[in-house]
């Protein structure tokens, strides 16, 4: 797998490798997993050739407040993090709660390549060639019980290795959450690599959530706990400022952040004078995910 990615993907490469829905997911979708409108290759990928950011860009401009609030702090400090051994506790409304070793999870999961847009709520963006597995596969391994409605996630709390946790910039540990149907959606992955290499610490080693149609802060890093619950779980940024950061946080150019416009974004790597690009609804994954929010007022459920 390593070395298969190019930085300059042609449209053909995008439809082949970056179509982000593997054959397996497509088949699953057609069998009724709930992928509305999947009839072939995704329309957005066809319309826009995604040019992946470089490995250097993806791993040097980060948000990971456990290592500091500067964009270069994670790359400078995250080497302090011990990522092996690594255990993910899966608990709550599951048939098989327990401590799952990272290696045991990896042995059971199918690792795929997904070329995804990544849009931070701060209005910068990248295109990242992730390696990872569908979160649904892990949840199915644990056996989701019928009353479960939400999935809660938690990052490691280890202040001796994560200096940011000695500050009060956020309440620790970092927590996030998804509705169960969002968590089970085939676009939702747990990323374990970038460009075919193990995911670097600053990007959330050894495994982090990636939900490509939501603002980047939903994509919680270095996950140690996944809890199935029937109540909407608290989320770090919502807790810090609920008016500015909602539970859903779907990328939406029509709903501005109270302090800035979300209509456009700055692609990292484009240079200082690069033109901003328009932000796409659901970050370009509208065909695949809009039906999850049918009938919901997206200005209210921001
Ligand atoms: N997860 C944890 N645990 N701590 C964080 O500070 N930052 C979030 C998200 N996940 C964050 C986190 C934000 S704001 C963004 S934009 C993305 O991670 C950044 O991911 P990247 O550094 O891989 O681009």
Boltz pocket constraint, residues with backbone or C-beta under 6 A from the ligand:
constraints:
  - pocket:
      binder: B
      contacts: [[A, 58], [A, 61], [A, 62], [A, 63], [A, 64], [A, 65], [A, 66], [A, 119], [A, 120], [A, 121], [A, 155], [A, 174], [A, 202], [A, 203], [A, 204], [A, 215], [A, 216], [A, 217], [A, 218], [A, 219], [A, 220], [A, 221], [A, 222]]
      max_distance: 6.0
